[in-house]
């Protein structure tokens, strides 16, 4: 199978990049209103989803472990996160959201979904379903 024409690839690339920048800027704004940086909000989301060690967190975020250490310290100091030693390997640390962290993460998630829904409201139901299906197809390719 022959690939898509290069001019179309270039146009889709530019549009994809523009959408990515738009959504990133929107996410930063939404989280800042709640008093969080994008990275802090992402840490809370990832820990909520089961990323429970600092090393895995650094991998997911694409940052150095020292950056994760500072993020975790600030979130722990604010009472959103707890670190506990692994009972089987005292060198390993596990991360858990506190009830306060669970509450704020849910609030951040809701604020983000409302902001994202505003962008999606430009599409009708058929376009939304097509967009969903196309995103699924594109992200499946990325995994395989």
N, C-alpha and C positions, 0 to 999 in steps of 0.2 A: 504494500500500500504506500502510495506517495504521500508525503506530508502536505500540510496546508501551504498555500502560497506565502512566500516571505513577506510581502506587504501586509497581508492579513495578520501574520504572526506579529509583526512590528506594531500594528494598530492594537491588537489584543494585549500585547505586552504593556504598551503605554496606558491603556485603559485599566488593566489589572493593577499596575503600579499606582495609578491615580486613586483607584478605589482603596487600595491598601493604605496609602497615605491619609486619605480622608477618614477611614475608620480608625486608624491609629491616633490621629489628632482628636477625633471624637472621644475615643476611649480615655485619652489623657485628660480631656476636659471633664468628662463624667466622673472619673476617679478623683481628680483634684477637688471637685465640689464636695466630695465626701472626705477630703483630707488625706488622700492616699496618692502615691506615685503609681505609675503604670506597673513598675516592677513589684511594688508591695502588693498591689491588687492581684497580680499574677501569681505571686507566692501563695497568697491565701487560697486562690482558686486551685492551684496545683496540689497543695497539701490537702484540701478538701476532697480532691479527686483521687487521693491515695499516693501521691509522690511523698514518701515519708522519710527520706534521708537527705542531708545537705548535698551529698555528691550527686544524687539523682536530680535534685533541684537545679544544681549548677548546669547539668547536662541539658535539661529541659529549657532553661533560660538562655543557654549559650553564653554564660558568663564564667568568670573565674571563681573558684571556691571562696576566695577571700571576700569577694563582693557578696556572695550568699551569706557569709558569716555576719557581715554588717547588716544586711537586710533582716536576717533572723534575729539578731540582737535587738534591733529597733522594734520589731513586731512583738518579740517576747517581753521587752520592757514595757510596752504599751498594753500588755495583757491579752494579746490576740492569739498567741502561739506558745506552746510549751515544747521543750526538748526533754527527752528522757533517754537514759542509757539502755541499750539492749541488754537484756538479762543474760543472753548467751555469749555476747561479745561486748565487753565493757568499753571497747574502743569505738563502737558504733552508736550513733545517736539517731533516735526516731523523733519525728515531728508530729505534733497533734495540734489542731485548733482548739482553743478554749471555747467555752460557751459564748463568750464575748466575741471571739474570732468567728465562730459559726454564724452569729447574728450579723456581724458586719459583712462577712463574705456574702451572705444571702442578700443583704441590702445593696452591695456593689453589683451583684449579679442582676438583680432586678433593675437597677438604674441603667446598667449597660443594655439589657434587653429592651427597655423602653426607648433608649436612644437609637438602637439598631432598628427597631420596629419602625421608627420614623423614616429611616432611609428605605426600608422595604415597602412602606406604604405607597410608594410611587408605582409599584407593580400591582397588576391585577392578580387574581387567584391563579389563573393559568400560567402567568409569567413567574409567579412565586414557585409553583410546583416545578416548572421547567428549570428555573434557577437552582433549586434544591437538587434536582436530578443531575444537572450539569456539574455542580460542585461535588456531588458524591462521585461522579465519574472521574473528574479531575483529581480528586484526592485519593481515589483508589489507585490511579496510575502512579501517583507519588509514592504509594506504599509498596508497589510491586515493581 
